[in-house]
Amino acid sequence: MSKTLEKFKTNKLNEGESIIVSSEGYIGEMMGKGDKEQHNGVLVLTNERLVFYSKTWLKEVHRSMPIQQISSINFTSGWLKKTLVLVSNNDTIEFKFLGKKEEIESFQKEVENIRDKINSASNSASNSVQESIPDQIKKLAELKELGILSDEEFQSKKQSLLDKM
């Protein structure tokens, strides 16, 4: 494990957060200034977010984006440079990898898999909340028709469900 990744684990990893995959590389441009300044560090994928982290004795760089907000993941591979561009609602991280092409493609697939799992879980949770109350009322009506619930019990439970809407 690299020193930078160890520093990230110690200083920036949230409680309950776990590292899925990481890779060394840099952001910015060689000899760049300001926003384009080069920072060597590590790109870390956790179960909650994607983070670029760099720490030297002079400077610390910490850029983070929640996985569910990543809207675009693009990988380009040239002869010398392999780049992963991650775009979210309000940020873009352009990370240049030092590793092999296969490692970068694997990193990209992990990001996409985690993002898709989080988004599908979020979508199904919001759908189940919207569909849950009418479905529950239908089930209550079936229980009433079967004689399991009295009309009074059905009306009471139905009203409490409708109040939640």
QUIHU-V229059 format. One line per field, one symbol per residue. phi: phi as a letter, one per 30 degrees, with the letter a starting at -180 (. if undefined). psi: psi as a letter, one per 30 degrees, with the letter a starting at -180 (. if undefined). Layout:
phi: ???
psi: ???
//
This chain:
phi: .dddddddedcbdddicbdcabaclacibeidbidcddbdabcbccdcacbcbbbbdcabbbcbbdedcdcbbbcbbcdcbcbcccccebabccccdcddedddddeeddddddeddddddddddddddddddddddeddddddddidcdddddddddddddddd
psi: kleeeeeeeeffklkfkkkellkkbllakkgllbfgkkjkbkkkkafelkkkkkklfekkkjkkkkeffjfkjkkkjaefkkkkkkkaeglkkjkkkfaleeeeeeeeeeeeeeeeeeeeeeeeeeeeeefeeeeeeeeeeeeeefgekleeeeeeeeeeeeff.
//
